[in-house]
Amino acid sequence: MEYNDYELLNMAKDNNEDAINLLYKKYEPLFESKAKKYYNFLSKRGYDINDIKQEILISFDEAIKNYKEENNTLFYIINIISFYF
């Protein structure tokens, strides 16, 4: 069965590992792209690419936890906005 992002998010909020893994796989190319983009800037400040990827995954996890269906906000916007250093 194929789920949309909103269905996966609701399942992920209930700690459904399969839903979390599906979301991760779907957004992994975005994570990699963001990591490379930030690495070009942050490597000069001593950050390792793996540090950046870890921060992105933490942000991803927080975006899932903070997702509220009633706000009708697209998940990818929440994830992008929630990525901080």
C-alpha positions as CSV (number, residue, x, y, z in Angstrom):
1,M,0.0,0.0,0.0
2,E,1.3,3.5,-0.8
3,Y,0.7,6.3,1.6
4,N,0.9,10.1,1.1
5,D,3.1,12.3,3.3
6,Y,0.3,13.2,5.6
7,E,-0.6,9.6,6.3
8,L,3.0,8.7,6.9
9,L,3.5,11.7,9.2
10,N,0.5,10.7,11.3
11,M,1.8,7.2,11.6
12,A,5.4,8.5,12.3
13,K,4.1,10.6,15.1
14,D,2.8,7.4,16.7
15,N,6.4,6.0,16.4
16,N,5.7,3.8,13.5
17,E,9.2,2.8,12.4
18,D,8.1,1.8,8.9
19,A,6.5,5.2,8.3
20,I,9.6,7.0,9.6
21,N,11.9,4.9,7.3
22,L,9.6,5.6,4.3
23,L,9.7,9.3,5.0
24,Y,13.5,9.2,5.4
25,K,14.0,7.4,2.1
26,K,11.7,9.8,0.3
27,Y,13.5,12.9,1.6
28,E,17.1,11.5,1.7
29,P,18.1,13.2,-1.6
30,L,17.0,16.5,-0.1
31,F,19.0,15.8,3.1
32,E,22.1,14.9,1.1
33,S,21.7,18.1,-1.1
34,K,21.3,20.2,2.0
35,A,24.3,18.6,3.7
36,K,26.6,19.3,0.7
37,K,25.4,22.8,0.5
38,Y,26.0,23.6,4.2
39,Y,29.3,21.6,4.1
40,N,30.8,24.0,1.6
41,F,30.2,26.8,4.1
42,L,30.6,25.1,7.5
43,S,33.7,23.0,6.7
44,K,35.7,26.2,7.1
45,R,34.4,26.3,10.7
46,G,35.4,22.8,11.5
47,Y,32.2,21.0,10.8
48,D,32.4,17.5,9.4
49,I,29.9,16.3,6.7
50,N,28.7,13.7,9.2
51,D,28.0,16.4,11.8
52,I,25.9,18.2,9.3
53,K,23.9,15.1,8.3
54,Q,23.3,14.4,12.0
55,E,21.9,17.9,12.5
56,I,19.6,17.4,9.5
57,L,18.3,14.1,10.9
58,I,17.7,15.7,14.2
59,S,15.8,18.5,12.5
60,F,13.8,15.9,10.5
61,D,12.9,14.1,13.7
62,E,11.8,17.3,15.3
63,A,9.7,18.2,12.3
64,I,7.9,14.9,12.6
65,K,7.3,15.4,16.4
66,N,6.1,19.0,15.8
67,Y,3.9,18.3,12.8
68,K,0.3,19.4,13.3
69,E,-2.2,18.2,10.7
70,E,-4.8,20.8,11.6
71,N,-2.3,23.6,10.5
72,N,-2.5,22.1,6.9
73,T,1.2,23.0,6.5
74,L,3.3,21.0,4.0
75,F,5.8,18.8,5.7
76,Y,8.7,19.7,3.6
77,I,8.4,23.4,4.5
78,I,8.4,22.5,8.2
79,N,11.5,20.4,7.7
80,I,13.4,23.0,5.8
81,I,12.5,25.8,8.2
82,S,13.3,23.7,11.2
83,F,16.9,23.1,10.1
84,Y,19.1,25.3,12.3
85,F,22.8,25.5,13.4
